[in-house]
Amino acid sequence: MADVRLNNIKKNYGDVEVLHGIELDIKHGEFVVLVGASGCGKSTLLRLIAGLEDITSGDLEIGDSRVNDLPPAKRGIAMVFQSYALYPHMNVYKNMSYGLKIAGASKDDIRRKVEDAAKILHIDHLLERLPRELSGGQRQRVAIGRAIVRDPNVFLFDEPLSNLDAALRVKTRVEIGKLHKELGATIIYVTHDQVEAMTLGDKIVVMNKGRVEQYGTPLELYQHPATKFVGGFIGSPKMNFISGQVTAVNDEGLEIELADGTKTIAHVEPGTTKPGDTITYGLRPEHLSEDQQDGVSLSGEVTLIEQLGEATFIYMKLSNGNEMVVRASGDSTTTIGSKVQVCFNPERAHVFDQNEQSLRRLKAGNTKSHTELAAIKAAEA
C-alpha cells in the first residue's frame, strides 16, 4: 500500500521558513493535486516528497516506512518534470528503458515493461523515433512512460502540462486522468491551474504562503470554501467579493448591508461576528442571473462583454465601484454601457468574517427565505 503521510513537515532556507508545518494524509490510489499561486510552496513540497530537497523537520512516510533519510532511488517514487528531460541522442525506446537498464533489469523484462507502457500511452508506434521528431504532447507521454516502467508506489507530477498549448493541455489532461484509473496508482500532482486541479483530482490541497488553506474533494472546496482565499482561487471566473457590514444578528443568521447599499441576509452561524462588524460577501458568477427572480438584486453598468459561445461573461461596475462578473447564457443580448440588474439567491452566497474565515451555513429547514423575512418585516412595520 502506498499511503503517503506528511506529519508537521517544515522547510527552511537559512532563517527563512517556506513551509510551515504541513499535515497531509494521502491514501493509496488517490489522485491528489497541490494547487496555489506561484511561490506558495507546492513544488518545494513535491521535491521534499521526492527526496530532491532535505526536510528541515517533521516526518514523511511512504507506505509503512519513514523515508526522510532515504535517497530518491529508494523511496519507490517516479517523477515527471515540467521539462521533458529526454536524452536527445536516444530514441523513445531507449529513453524509456534507460532507468531499468541502469537498475540491472533483464532485457526481456525491459522490453515487456516498455512495450506495455507504450501501448497504454498510445506511443508504441513511436519507439524508434528521436525526441526531436516528436510533438510536445508525444514527448510528455514519453516522459510519463519512463515513469510508468519503473512501477513506482507513487507518481509525482510537477506541472507536466505547462509547456503545451491550450488544446493539447486539455487532451493530455484527459489522458492523465484515464491513466490514473487504469493504473490505480497514487499520484501527487502540482499545478497552478485550478481547472486542472478540479478536473483531475480526487482531493485538492490549496496552498497559500507555505501553508495548507484547505484539503478536500473538488466539490467540497467549491461549495464550502474554508477561507476567502480558497473561495477566490477555486472556480473560473473567480468568485466576486463585495464588502458589507453586519446590521443585525438573530436566529436566522446575519442581516447585512453591502457596500453599494443593497440589503440582504445570510443564513450562517455568526460565531463572534456582531452588529457593526465588516464582512466579505462572496458570489460566484454562475450564481448571478439576468432573470428577474425571487432573491436579491444588484444594479450596475456593463463595462465589458466576453462571448464564449456556450456562455457570456458580463463585467459590470456597481454604484460603489465594485467590479463584478456574471456568467450568463451564450445568447445574452446585453451590451457594453447598458444598465443591468442581476439577481442572486442569498442561500448560495458565502460570507467571510474579518479574519477571512468562512462562516458556517445554518442547516436547511431552520431558516426562512429572503422573501419570507421581507414579508415578516413589512407586517411588523
Secondary structure as UniProt FT lines:
FT   STRAND          4..13
FT   TURN            14..15
FT   STRAND          16..26
FT   TURN            28..29
FT   STRAND          31..35
FT   TURN            38..39
FT   HELIX           42..50
FT   STRAND          57..62
FT   TURN            63..64
FT   STRAND          65..66
FT   TURN            68..69
FT   HELIX           72..74
FT   TURN            75..76
FT   STRAND          77..80
FT   TURN            88..89
FT   HELIX           92..102
FT   TURN            103..104
FT   HELIX           107..120
FT   TURN            121..122
FT   HELIX           124..126
FT   TURN            127..128
FT   HELIX           131..133
FT   HELIX           136..148
FT   TURN            149..150
FT   STRAND          154..158
FT   TURN            160..163
FT   HELIX           166..183
FT   STRAND          186..191
FT   HELIX           194..200
FT   STRAND          203..208
FT   TURN            209..210
FT   STRAND          211..216
FT   HELIX           218..223
FT   HELIX           228..233
FT   STRAND          240..250
FT   TURN            251..252
FT   STRAND          253..258
FT   TURN            259..260
FT   STRAND          263..266
FT   TURN            271..272
FT   TURN            275..276
FT   STRAND          278..283
FT   HELIX           285..287
FT   STRAND          296..307
FT   STRAND          311..318
FT   TURN            319..320
FT   STRAND          323..329
FT   TURN            330..331
FT   TURN            336..337
FT   STRAND          339..344
FT   HELIX           346..348
FT   STRAND          350..352
FT   TURN            354..355
FT   STRAND          357..358
FT   TURN            364..365
FT   HELIX           370..380
//
